[in-house]
Amino acid sequence: MDGLEAQPKNLESLVNIPFPSTLRAMQSYLGSLNYYRCFIEDFAVYAAVLYELRESDFFEIGQSQLAAGDECSNEGRWTEAKVAFTMLKAKIATAPMLKHFDPDRSPVIVVYASKWAVSAALIQEYDGVYHPVTFTIRTLKPNELNYGTVEKEVLALLRVLDVCYTTLASREITVLTRHSTLAWLMQSRGLNGRLGRWAALLSNWTMEVKKCERGEEEILGILAASITPRGEVEEMLIAIC
């Protein structure tokens, strides 16, 4: 087997399930998706919307459905939740095959930062083509939203290094980024505050930071496109409906 594929026996039931009608049912559904976290590069973005739902939201959603029949409601939370649920199911059905990590090939990390989330991909090259090994992503905390792009890229890098520590420890790693200032951070000494803490954490790794060239930019473009801004969620639902 060349890689890990998202094809469990219950795939069809996960894709065809209707929107859960209770908080407990939603929590159960999200729990069943744990297997897919590594396959979907923006899993946390969509799941975060569903994790934020409360019992009162399901009551309001139920009332809205009774009033509007099967039509889409314009309620904010319902709009976001419905599109997040729909997009997750679509991504499950089209999840890519992940390559097994090959210890004889060089590991490459691609980092990307958006306004409200950071993502990274561990990839390896096969015959001139990069193939994904692992995706990681997380939404930004309120105090991180105003960070600069380079600072957010550091968060993405630290996240993937933590998740893939066992795989990457003691290896030489290439990091692809849109901003060459990330290399400056890793080479700087005597920094204060969070930059100093991050520099200390990264100093334990052997990494070469490269600004993306043509082709590698396309990889970043894919990562960027996978992070959907919250402000665009309602427009997406209108298209789906």
C-alpha positions as CSV (number, residue, x, y, z in Angstrom):
1,M,0.0,0.0,0.0
2,D,1.5,3.4,-1.1
3,G,-0.4,5.6,1.3
4,L,-3.3,6.2,3.7
5,E,-6.7,6.6,2.0
6,A,-9.9,7.9,3.5
7,Q,-12.1,4.9,2.6
8,P,-13.5,3.5,5.8
9,K,-16.6,1.2,5.6
10,N,-18.9,3.9,7.0
11,L,-17.9,6.5,4.4
12,E,-21.2,6.5,2.7
13,S,-23.2,6.9,5.9
14,L,-20.9,9.9,6.9
15,V,-21.5,11.6,3.6
16,N,-25.2,11.0,3.4
17,I,-26.2,11.8,7.0
18,P,-28.6,14.8,7.4
19,F,-27.8,17.7,9.6
20,P,-28.0,16.5,13.2
21,S,-31.0,17.8,15.1
22,T,-29.5,17.8,18.6
23,L,-26.2,18.9,20.2
24,R,-25.4,15.4,21.3
25,A,-26.0,14.1,17.8
26,M,-23.6,16.8,16.4
27,Q,-21.0,15.9,18.9
28,S,-21.3,12.3,18.0
29,Y,-20.9,13.1,14.3
30,L,-17.8,15.3,14.9
31,G,-16.3,12.5,17.0
32,S,-16.7,10.1,14.1
33,L,-14.7,12.4,11.9
34,N,-11.5,12.2,14.0
35,Y,-10.1,9.7,11.5
36,Y,-10.3,12.4,8.8
37,R,-8.4,15.2,10.5
38,C,-5.2,14.3,8.8
39,F,-6.8,14.1,5.3
40,I,-8.6,17.4,5.3
41,E,-6.2,20.4,5.4
42,D,-8.9,22.8,6.6
43,F,-10.8,20.4,8.9
44,A,-10.5,22.7,11.9
45,V,-11.9,25.7,10.0
46,Y,-15.2,24.0,9.3
47,A,-15.4,21.9,12.4
48,A,-14.8,25.0,14.6
49,V,-18.2,26.4,13.4
50,L,-19.9,23.2,14.5
51,Y,-18.1,22.9,17.8
52,E,-19.3,26.4,18.7
53,L,-23.0,25.4,18.5
54,R,-25.0,25.2,21.7
55,E,-28.2,23.4,22.6
56,S,-30.1,26.7,22.3
57,D,-28.9,27.0,18.7
58,F,-30.4,23.6,17.8
59,F,-33.7,24.8,19.3
60,E,-33.6,27.9,17.1
61,I,-32.6,25.9,14.1
62,G,-35.5,23.5,14.7
63,Q,-38.0,26.4,15.0
64,S,-36.6,28.0,11.9
65,Q,-37.0,24.8,9.9
66,L,-40.6,24.4,11.1
67,A,-41.3,28.0,9.9
68,A,-39.5,27.7,6.6
69,G,-40.1,24.1,5.7
70,D,-37.1,22.6,3.9
71,E,-35.8,26.0,2.7
72,C,-32.6,27.6,3.9
73,S,-32.9,30.0,6.8
74,N,-31.2,33.3,6.9
75,E,-30.3,33.0,10.6
76,G,-26.5,33.6,11.0
77,R,-25.6,30.6,13.1
78,W,-27.8,28.3,11.0
79,T,-26.2,29.6,7.8
80,E,-22.7,29.1,9.0
81,A,-23.4,25.7,10.6
82,K,-25.2,24.4,7.5
83,V,-22.5,25.4,5.1
84,A,-19.7,24.1,7.4
85,F,-21.6,20.7,7.7
86,T,-22.1,20.5,3.9
87,M,-18.5,21.4,3.1
88,L,-17.1,18.9,5.5
89,K,-19.2,16.1,3.9
90,A,-18.0,17.2,0.5
91,K,-14.4,17.2,1.6
92,I,-14.7,13.7,3.2
93,A,-15.9,12.3,-0.2
94,T,-13.0,13.9,-2.0
95,A,-10.2,13.5,0.6
96,P,-6.8,12.9,-1.0
97,M,-4.6,9.9,-0.5
98,L,-1.8,10.7,1.9
99,K,1.6,9.1,1.3
100,H,3.3,7.2,4.0
101,F,6.4,9.1,5.2
102,D,9.5,7.9,3.4
103,P,12.6,8.1,5.7
104,D,14.8,8.1,2.6
105,R,13.2,11.2,1.2
106,S,13.7,14.8,2.4
107,P,10.8,16.2,4.4
108,V,9.4,19.5,3.2
109,I,7.0,21.7,5.1
110,V,4.8,24.3,3.5
111,V,3.3,27.0,5.8
112,Y,0.5,29.4,5.2
113,A,-1.3,32.0,7.2
114,S,-4.7,33.7,6.6
115,K,-6.5,36.3,8.6
116,W,-8.0,33.8,11.1
117,A,-6.3,30.4,10.6
118,V,-2.9,28.9,10.0
119,S,-2.1,25.7,8.1
120,A,0.9,23.6,7.1
121,A,1.5,20.5,5.0
122,L,4.3,18.0,5.4
123,I,5.1,16.8,1.9
124,Q,7.7,14.8,0.0
125,E,8.8,14.8,-3.6
126,Y,8.2,11.9,-5.9
127,D,9.4,12.2,-9.5
128,G,9.3,16.0,-9.4
129,V,5.8,16.1,-7.8
130,Y,5.1,17.0,-4.2
131,H,2.7,14.6,-2.4
132,P,1.1,15.3,1.0
133,V,2.0,13.2,4.0
134,T,0.1,15.2,6.7
135,F,-2.0,18.3,6.9
136,T,-2.3,20.4,10.0
137,I,-4.4,23.5,10.6
138,R,-5.9,25.4,13.5
139,T,-7.9,28.6,13.9
140,L,-6.3,31.6,15.6
141,K,-7.0,32.6,19.1
142,P,-8.5,36.1,19.7
143,N,-5.1,37.4,20.9
144,E,-3.4,36.0,17.8
145,L,-5.7,37.6,15.2
146,N,-3.6,40.8,15.0
147,Y,-0.3,39.0,14.6
148,G,1.7,39.8,11.5
149,T,1.9,37.3,8.7
150,V,5.3,36.1,9.6
151,E,4.2,35.5,13.2
152,K,1.3,33.5,12.0
153,E,3.5,31.5,9.8
154,V,5.6,30.6,12.9
155,L,2.5,29.4,14.6
156,A,1.8,27.1,11.6
157,L,5.3,25.8,11.6
158,L,5.3,25.2,15.4
159,R,2.0,23.3,15.0
160,V,3.2,20.9,12.3
161,L,6.5,20.3,14.1
162,D,4.6,19.4,17.3
163,V,2.2,17.1,15.5
164,C,4.9,15.4,13.5
165,Y,7.6,15.5,16.1
166,T,8.3,11.8,16.1
167,T,8.6,11.7,12.3
168,L,10.7,14.8,11.9
169,A,13.0,14.8,15.0
170,S,16.7,14.9,14.1
171,R,16.0,15.4,10.4
172,E,17.0,18.2,8.1
173,I,13.8,20.0,7.0
174,T,13.1,22.4,4.1
175,V,10.4,25.0,4.9
176,L,8.6,26.7,2.0
177,T,7.1,30.1,2.8
178,R,6.0,33.2,1.0
179,H,7.9,35.5,3.3
180,S,11.7,35.3,3.6
181,T,11.6,37.1,6.9
182,L,10.8,33.8,8.5
183,A,14.4,32.8,7.8
184,W,15.6,36.0,9.6
185,L,13.7,35.0,12.7
186,M,15.3,31.6,12.9
187,Q,18.8,33.1,12.5
188,S,18.3,36.0,14.9
189,R,19.6,36.1,18.5
190,G,18.6,38.1,21.5
191,L,15.0,38.6,20.5
192,N,12.5,39.4,23.3
193,G,8.9,38.4,24.0
194,R,7.1,35.8,22.0
195,L,9.6,36.2,19.1
196,G,12.4,35.2,21.5
197,R,10.4,32.2,22.8
198,W,9.7,31.0,19.3
199,A,13.3,31.5,18.1
200,A,14.4,29.3,21.1
201,L,11.9,26.6,20.2
202,L,13.0,26.6,16.5
203,S,16.7,26.6,17.3
204,N,16.4,22.9,18.2
205,W,15.6,22.0,14.6
206,T,17.8,21.9,11.5
207,M,15.8,23.8,8.9
208,E,16.4,25.6,5.7
209,V,13.8,28.3,4.9
210,K,13.1,29.0,1.3
211,K,10.9,31.6,-0.3
212,C,8.6,29.8,-2.7
213,E,9.4,29.8,-6.4
214,R,7.0,29.2,-9.2
215,G,5.4,25.8,-8.8
216,E,5.9,25.8,-5.1
217,E,3.6,28.9,-5.0
218,E,0.9,26.7,-6.5
219,I,1.1,24.6,-3.3
220,L,0.6,27.6,-1.2
221,G,-2.2,28.7,-3.3
222,I,-4.0,25.4,-2.7
223,L,-3.5,25.8,1.1
224,A,-4.7,29.4,0.9
225,A,-7.8,28.4,-1.0
226,S,-8.6,25.7,1.5
227,I,-9.1,28.3,4.3
228,T,-12.5,29.9,3.8
229,P,-13.0,33.3,5.5
230,R,-15.9,33.4,7.9
231,G,-17.3,36.4,6.1
232,E,-17.8,34.4,2.9
233,V,-19.6,31.5,4.5
234,E,-23.1,33.0,3.9
235,E,-22.4,33.5,0.2
236,M,-21.3,29.9,-0.1
237,L,-24.5,28.7,1.5
238,I,-26.6,30.8,-0.9
239,A,-24.8,29.0,-3.8
240,I,-25.4,25.6,-2.3
241,C,-29.1,26.3,-1.7
